[in-house]
Amino acid sequence: MKKTLYILACSLGLGLSSCQSYFLDLDPLDEMTDAVYFKEASDFNEYAISFYGQLLGWNSKYGSIYNYFDGSTDLSTYFNYQSEVGRGTIQVTTDDTRWNNCYSNIRTVNILLEKAKSYPGDSQDISRYVSEAYFFRAYSYFYLLKFFGGVPKVTTVLDIDSPELMGKRNSRYEIFSLILEDLDKAIEGLPLEQSIPADEKGRISQYAAKAFKARVLLYEATWRKYNGTTTDYEGSEGPESDQVNEFLAEAEQLSYDVIVNGKYSLWNYNSQSSMQNMSSRYLFCLEEADSNPAGMTKASNNEFIIYSVYDASLRPGGINLNQTVPKMDVSRKFIDMFVCTDGLPIEKSEKFKGYENPSSEFTNRDYRLKSYIYQPSDDKKLNDGRSGYVSAKFYCEGKTNLNESPNYPVLRLAEVYLIYAEAIYELRGEITDQELERSINQLRKRAGVASLTNALVADNGLDMKEEIRRERTVELYMEGYRFDDLKRWGIMEQELNESRLGMVVGSDDYDTTFMTEGENTSSFAENTYVWGTEETDTPEGKLKCVAIDVKTNFNVTKTHYLWPIPQKQINLNGNLKQNPGY
């Protein structure tokens, strides 16, 4: 039985400048033979292009992309949706699409790697495509590692008699070693970013693989540093050494290499008055020239290092971004994370203007606050949420529902700056002003705030580690990092078992008109909120805030750092051990 495999490509690439669609009539991937495919280098190229559908994007294979918008974290909630991990209510399920799709992806990659061994031509002709295969196998295994910990390692194309089908789980340490090995092989054979032609932009480069390796090294180093073996399943074999410092040192080296030699740059057009200092908003909705006040197109974006490519005609996003984004209920905690223009947190800064009216707290703040969150004065009439704040990140002005099609950022230069700074501090317990200037302060310049320096930290009683983490949290909001960060820092229980609060509604001294609908405004009415209000500490003392959700609804524990192995897999293979606590 044959099936049609649709591959979106552009002159054998993903740049979407001179595009065509390949409709390849292929045997099912588990029945492919040399007689049908993999005879020419071009066969390997076309097959490798199909891997790019494995990247996280608007059309995600790993569950709704809205699950990666930091909903149900301490930063925001989403509609009435509360994820199981956010509430601590994860249960063992029969099946899990993340498990299934990752192993399907791994099988697809293993087919190319197996066929490459018998390629009749010069191996150099297909080395790039083999390297892409290794990258994508590492990508899938890292995804599995984050969700499940140690999983079965499969590096060949299995059939119904393969003994691996009844094998035991490999430990997280074995899986992580495989990820590093695959990424090293990928780096060795991938082209430099500068040598990838415009019509192939979007394919993985050597520096992209280095940046991704830096990400996974920081993740695993901090996981082991702050969690040790506490999440390992029964019988899992630990490492001979924790390797924490080794991983941190390499993460620093790789991120430095990408920063200095990768030829990437932050997308910053704040110098243009029309941009109104909101480059951090329009970066995430870039399409045609009319998608932003500066008249820039996707071609101007040299910040995204790994990304899923979309196009309103050829590959539309198709997920109602504009309808959904404003319904994110942003938390008081997240709003308070944005520093003032003097670089200080609101509780330390004389520039903070308080809560006299709903717009005052936006004054003298980090540009990312007004880029990611609509100000009440914007009068966007979008607030379907309950917190008093309206999310703006990924909102594509002027686009109709289902037609929003910006590229999806899988990994961008801003994250590399953050990896560099965090790896240095975690490794040495300190970071120099020069290293801060090379990394985090590049982001703060775009955000219009003073540089983070050792003097600023010391003179104001701040904690450098927490300031580095603050910068990461603010910059990467809604890009799917928050759960993973809280887990690898070992603080998810601490941060998620607290009430989710919204805008200050204060007292008679405050204008509490913050909800908009049509042309009308309405004042906060406590009896219309299920959870009413709750007092919280602010720079102006204890004040009442909208209660989006209350702490009695949360019961997050160390168990929830990993998801359970799907019961179907355990039923099929009794040698698989379940994760602890399930």
N, C-alpha and C positions, 0 to 999 in steps of 0.2 A: 504494500500500500504506500502510495506516495503522498507527500504533502508539499505545499508551497511555503517557502521561507521568504518573508519579506525583509529586505535589508535596505535601510535608508542610507544612501551614500551620495557623495558628490565628487565626481572625477576620482573615484576610488577613495573618497575621504568623507569627512563630516562637516566641512566648512559651510555648506549650504549657499555657496555663491554660484556654482554652475552644477546644479544637482540633477540626479536621475535616480530612478528607483530600480533596484535589481529584484526581479522576481525569478528566483532560482527554484526549479523543480528538483527537489532532492528527495532521496529516500529518507525515511525517519533516521535520525542521527545514530540510533543504536543498530542500524542495519547497513550503514554506509560501507562501500567497498572501493578499492582503488579503481575498479572499472568504471565507477560512476563519477568519482571526484578525486581531488588531490593529486592530479597528474602534472599540473603546471603551477608555477609560482603565483600566478593570478588566482588560482583556486584557493590557495592559502590566504591570499589577501582578502578576497571576498568573504571567506569564512571568518577571518579575524574581525572584519568589520561588524559581523553579527554580535560579537562580544559586547559591543558598546550599549546594547540594550540591557546589560546586566548592571550598569551604573544606576545609582539612586537618581530618581528624577520625578517629574510630575506624574508620569505613568509608571509608578513604582511596582516592581514585582514583589515587594516586601511588605505589603500592606499599604493602606492609604498614606499618601505623603503627609497628610495632616497629622499623622502619628509622630512625625519628625519635626513638628513646629513647636516643640517644647510645651505642648499642651499637657495639662495635668502635672506639670512640674511646679516648683515654687515660684516660677516666673510668670506663668499664665495658665489659665484653663481654656477650654475650647467648647463652646456651646454648653450643652448639658453633659458632654462626654467627659468621662473620667477614666483614664487608662488604669488597668489592673496594677501596673507597677507603681503608678503615682499614688494609688490608694492603699497598696499593700494587700491586694485581693487576688493575686495570681493563683490560678488553679491549673491542675494538669488537664490538658485538652487531648482529644483523640488525635488531632493532626495539627500541623503548624506550617503555613505556607512559606515562612522564612526558611525553615529546615528543608522543605521539599525543593524550593526554587534554588537555594544555594547548591544543593547536591546536583540538581539538574544542570546548573551553570558549570559546576566542576566537571561533570561528565562531558559536557560540550567542549570544554577546554582540553580535557584529557584526550579527546578524539584527535584534535589537531596535533598535540604533542606526540601521540602514538604514530600518526601518519607521517610526521616529519622524519621519523627514524628511517623510513623506507623511501623518502623522496629521491627520485632518480637523478635530479639535477644537482647543481652546486648548492650546498647548504647555506652559503652566504645569501643566496637569492631569497631565502625564506626566513632568515635570522630575525628580522624585525617582527614577523608574524608569530614566530615561536616566543619571542620576548613578550609580545602582547599577551599571549596565552599564559605565560608564567605570572604576569601582572594580575590578570583577571582571576587566576586560581588563588593567588594570595588575597585578592580583594574579597572573594567569597569566603575563604577560611577565616579572615579577620572578622567578617560579619558574623559568622557562626560562633567564633570565640567570644565576641562581645555579648551575645545573647545566651549561649549555652555553656561556655567554658570549653573543656575538652570534648572532642567529638571524634567519631571514626575518621581515620585518615585514609583517603582513597586517591591514589595517584595513577591508576590504570583504568582502562575501560572495562567495567565489570560485565559479566554475563550471569545468567541464572545459577550457574554452578560455582561462581567465584567464592572462595572461602572467606573473603573479606565481608561478605554479607552477614556472616555470623560472628564477626570479630568483636573484640571488646572496644570500648572507648579508648582513644588515646588521650593522654593527659593534656591540659592546656599548654604545658611546657613543650611537649612534642609537637603540638599543632603550631605553637608560636615559632619553633625552630624551622618548621616547614615554610611558614610565611616568610621568614627572613631569607631562607635559601631561595625561594621563588623570586623574591624581590631583587636579590643580588643577580640572579640570572636575567631578570627583566632589565635591570639597569645596564648590564653588560652589552645588551644588543639593541637597545632602543635608540632612536635618533635624538640629537639635540633639538630643543624647542626651536632654535633659530633656523634649523634646516628643514623644518616641516613647512611645506608650501601653504599658501593661504587657503587653497581649496581643500586642504586636509586638516585644518585646525580643528581641534577637538579630539584628535587621536593622542594616545599617551606618548609622552616624550621621556627622555632619560631623567630630566629634572623633575618631571611629574612623579615618576617612580621614586626618586630620592625624597621628594616632599612627603609622599605617602608613607615611605619607610620611616621617616622622622616621626610622623603621626603615630604609627603603630608602636615604635620604640618608646615614645613618651607614655603612651597608654599603658603598655605592659610594665614599664619601670615603676610608674606610680601605683598601679594596681598591686604589684608585689610589695612595694614599700609600705603601703597603707592597709593592705588586706592580707598579705602573706598567703597562707594556704587555707584560710578560713572558709573559702567558698569551694574548695576541692571536693569532688565526689568521693565516696568511700572506695579505697583501694587505688586512688590516683597516686601516681609516683611524682614526688616533687623534684625540683632541680637540684643538681649537686651544689650549686651556689645560687644566691638570689639574682645575680647578674644586674642588679638595679643600677649601679654606677656605670657599668659597661654600656648598658642601653642608653642611659642619660647622656653619656659622653658622645656616643655616636649620633644621637638625636641632635645634639648641639652642633656637631660637625656637619651633618647633612643639611640642617636648616640654614647654617651659615653659608654653605656652598650654594644653596638655592637662592638665598638673598643676594649674594655677591655676584654670582655667575649665571643665574637662571634667566636674566633679562626680563623679568616680570616687573610690574610697577603698579602702585595703587591707582585706582580710578578716581581722580580728584579734579573736579572742575569748579571747586569752590571760589576760585579767583574770578569767575564770571558772575556778575551781579544777578543775572537771570536765574542762576542755580540756587540762590538764597541759602548757600552753605548746606545744601542737602544732597551732596554727592552720595552719601551713605544710604539715601532712599532710592535714588534713581539708578544706582548700580544694579539693583535687583529687579528692575523692570525694563531693562534695555531691550528695545526691539528696533523699530525704524527711528528716523530722526525726530519724529514728533512724539516719541515716548519720554522725552525729557527736555527741560528748558534750554540745555546747551546744544541741542540738535545732534547729539552723538548717536551712533549706531553700535551694534554689537562688535563691529570691527575695531572700535576704540578701546575695547575692554582687554587689557593685558594683565588684569588681576586674577582672573579665574585660571587656575592651573589644571585642574581636572573638572570637567563639567559635562552635563548632558545637553546635547544640542537640540533646540526646538525651533520651529518655524511656523508662522501662522497658517501657511498654505501647505507645506510638505509634512510637518509634524507638529500640529497644534498641541498646546498643553491640555486643553479639554477638561479642566477640572474645577471651573468656577472659582478661581482665585479671588476675584473681586467681591464675590458674594460671601466668601468664607472668611477671608483675612480680617475684616472688621469685627467679626464675632468672637475673636480671641479676647478673653477677659484678662487683661494685663494686671499684674499684682502690684500692690503698694511697694513690696519689697524690691521688685525690679526697678520701678521708677526711682526709688531712693538710691540705687546703685550708680546712677549717672552723676559724675562729679560736676562741680562748678568750673567756670572758666579759669579760675586760679589753680585748678588741678586738685582741689581739696574736696573730700566728701561733704555732703550738705550739712552734716552735724559739726563740721570743723570750719566751714567757710562763712565769711562775713558777706559774701555775695549772694547767699541763698535768700530768696524773697518770701519764703513762707507760703501760707495758704489763704491769704486774704481773699482771693478769688480763684477759680479753677485754673486760670492761666498763669498766675504768679509763680508757681513752682517751676515753670518752664523757662523762666527768665535767668539769664547768666549761666546757662547749663551747657554741657556737652552737646554738640550739634546732633549727635546720634539720637538724643532724646526726641527732638522734633522730627528727625528723619524716620525713626521707627514707630513713633506714636503721634497720632494727630493731636494737635493742641485744641483745646475747647474752642479757641477763637477761630480755628480754621473753618468752622461751620460746614463740615463735610456731610452732616446729617447721615452719618453711617453707623451711629452707635446702637447696634443691636445687642451689645454686651451688657454686663451687669456691674462692671467695675468702675465705670465713669471714664475709662480710657479706651481709645480706639486704635487698634493696630494699623500701621501703614506699611510695614515692610512686606514686600512682594505684591502690594496693591498696584495694579497697572492702570493708571488714569487714562481715560479715553478708550479703554478696551471693553468690549462686550463680554458677557459671561461665556465661558468655554473657548474664547478666542485669545486669552492671555497666553503668550508663548515666549517669555524670556528664557534664556538658557538657565539651567539649574546648577548652582555652584556645589560641586562635590568637595573641592578643596581649593582654597584661594590663598593668595600671598599673605593676607592678613593673618590667617591661621599659622603660617610659617613663622611670622614675626613672634607670635604668641608661643609657639613651640620652642623657639630659640630661647626666649626669656625664661620660660618656666623650666626648661631642661637645665639651664645654667644655675638657676636658684636652687632647684631640687638637688643638684649635684654638689654644689659648693656652699649652700646656705647664704650666699651673697651674690650680688651682681653689680658690676661697675656702671657708672653713669654712661660710659662709652657704649657698653652693651645695651643699655636701655635706649640710648639714642639710636642705635642701629635697628632696634626692633619696635618695642611698644610705643616709643615716642613718635614714630612715623604715623601710627594710627591716631595718636592724640593730636598731632598737627592737623590732620584732616578733620578731627572732631572739634578743633578750635579751643583746646584747653592747654594749660601749661604742662610742661614736661614733667614726667615722673623722675625724680632724682633721689639719691640717698639723703640729701639734705632736707628735701620736702618731707620725706618719711620720718626722719629723726626729729625734725623741728616740730612736727605736729602729732607725734605719738602714734604714727601709723605702723602697720605691719607690711613689709615688702611682699611677702608671699601672698597675703590677702589682696594687696593692690594688683599684683599680677593676675590673680584669679578674677578679680573684679573686672579687669580690662578684658579678659577672655570672655567672661559672661556677657558683658555689654556688647562687645563687637560681634559675637557669633549668635546672638539671639535669633531664635526661630530656624536655625540651620541644623538642628538635631543633635546638639552636643550635650545638653544639660544633664540628662539622665546619666550618660556615660561619664561625664566629669564628676558628678556627685559620687558615683560608684567607685571610680578609680582613686578618688581622694578619701574614700572610706567614710563619707559623711552623709550618705543619702537618708538614713533614718533621722538624723539630726535636723536636716533641712526640710524634709517632706512631711514630717508629723506635726506641722504647725498650720494654723488657719491661713487661708488665702484671703487677703484683704485688698480692697480697692481704694478709691479716692477718699481723701479726708472730707468728711461732711461736718466735722467740727461743732461749732456752737453758733450763737446769734451773730458773732463777729465775722462769720464767713458766708460768702455767697455760695450756696450749695446747689445752684442751678447748673447741672452738668449733663443732663440727658437731653438729646435732641430727637425730634421726629417730625419730618416734613418741615413746615415753617414754624413750628411751635417749640417752645422750650418748657420744660417742667422741672420743678424743684424736686430734690430727693424726698421721697416719702418712705420712711423706715418700714411701715407696715406692708409695703409692696415687695419686700425682700424676705425670702425664706429665712435667712439667717440674720437679718437685721443689721446691727452694727457691732463693732468690737473696738475697744480701745487699744491703741498701740503707742509705743514711744516714737516721738518725732523730735526734730530740733526745737520745736516750740512746746515741748512737754507732751503729756499723754493726750491724744485726741481720738475722737471717734472716726472710724473708717467703715465704708461699706464692707460687709462680710460676704465674700463670694462663696466661701466654703469654710467649714469650721473644723478644728483639730480633732474633734471626736469622730470624724469620718475617715481618719487616716490611721493605718496600722502597718507602716513600712518597717521591715526588719532586714537583717542580713540575708535571709533566705531569698529576698526579692532582687538581689544583685544579679542573679541568673534566672533565666526562665527554665521551666521543667522540660525534660526530653519528652516529645510527644508520645502518648501511650501507645499509639499504633506502632511506633518503631520498637518499643520494648516488647510488645506482643509478638512482633515478627522476629525479634532477636533477643532472647532472654539473657544474653551476655551483657547487654547494655545496662549500666548502673544509672539510677535516677539521681538528679542533683539533690543535695541535702535540703531537708525541710519539706519536701513534697511527698 
